[in-house]
Amino acid sequence: MAQTANAGVGSSAIHSDDSASTTIAGEAASAVGDNGGSGLGEARAAANVGDGVIVNTDGNQVGANNIGSADVTSGGLFNSNVQFQVGNGNMAINQQIGTEQESGTLQIGDNNMALISQQDSANEAAIAQVGDDNDAAIVQDGVDNGGAIAQLGDGNSSFGLQVGGPDNYMASSQVGDDNSSVIFQDGVNNTAASLQEDNNNQSFISQGGGTTVSLAAINGMVFGGSLPAGASISGNGIASLGSTNNAAASLQLGDGNRSAILQTGNGNSAINYQNSR
């Protein structure tokens, strides 16, 4: 049975091949984790983001076979980066400063960590990981930036983190167990979508600042998060930046999941869907 969560224009989290997607002003980010596949026992993670300049990362694992691709399409004088790793214990870091830059990172294996950090406007980043115990982070500072993270496996953590909006968009999808996801955006007209499937996952989406988060990178690392773990949200603006017209969607299936969505300001929309199977 398919489940769907939608918020405002362009946030969506769909369980029928485990995807999260968000669109804003013709731009789109999607993250897909598929633990069913096409009858081949395929496990697949894919992250895509684009608005004419396009980043794609796609990896699957069928038995002992690892297949992956990372593609960046960009024109003109803009910077493009692709990293593709198969194996264990790998770390991938890419940092870009400027406009309309593209970065795609794919890791298949275990104990990998990936960071993409971008500053300025109209940048795009995608990370896909297939395996276990991976960390992922996209840190973007500027306007009109897009990011997508997809993780398949167990013990993974995902971040997000965009500041300096408006018009940022982020999608995160995790399939497996013990995953944690944080998407954080400030400013106006931002969209976010998060999907988690199965047990012990936690999700936290904050748009407009609060309730704790951090940032940094290029490259003072850091990242951040907070709420849940007994999640509580309380009033009087909650560190409001007056953010308006943001949209967020969160979908969780399985058991032991927690979710918190925090928005401040006017004209925001959010939806959360949980199913204990």
Buried (B, 14 or more C-beta within 10 A) or exposed (E): EEBEBBBBBBBBBBBEBBBBBBBBBEBBBBBBBBBBBEEEEBBBBBBBBBBEBBBBBBBBBBEEEBBBBBBBEBEEEBBBBBBBBBEBEBEBBBBBBBBBBBBBBBBBBBBBBBBBBBBBBBBBBBBBBBBBBBBBBBBBBBBBBBBBBBBBBBBBBBBBBBBBBBBBBBBBBBBBBBBBBBBBBBBBBBBBBBBBBBBBBBBBBBBBBBBEBBBBBBEEEEBBBBBBEEBEEEEEEBBBBEBBBBBBBBBBBBBEBBBBBBBBBEEBBBBBBBBEE
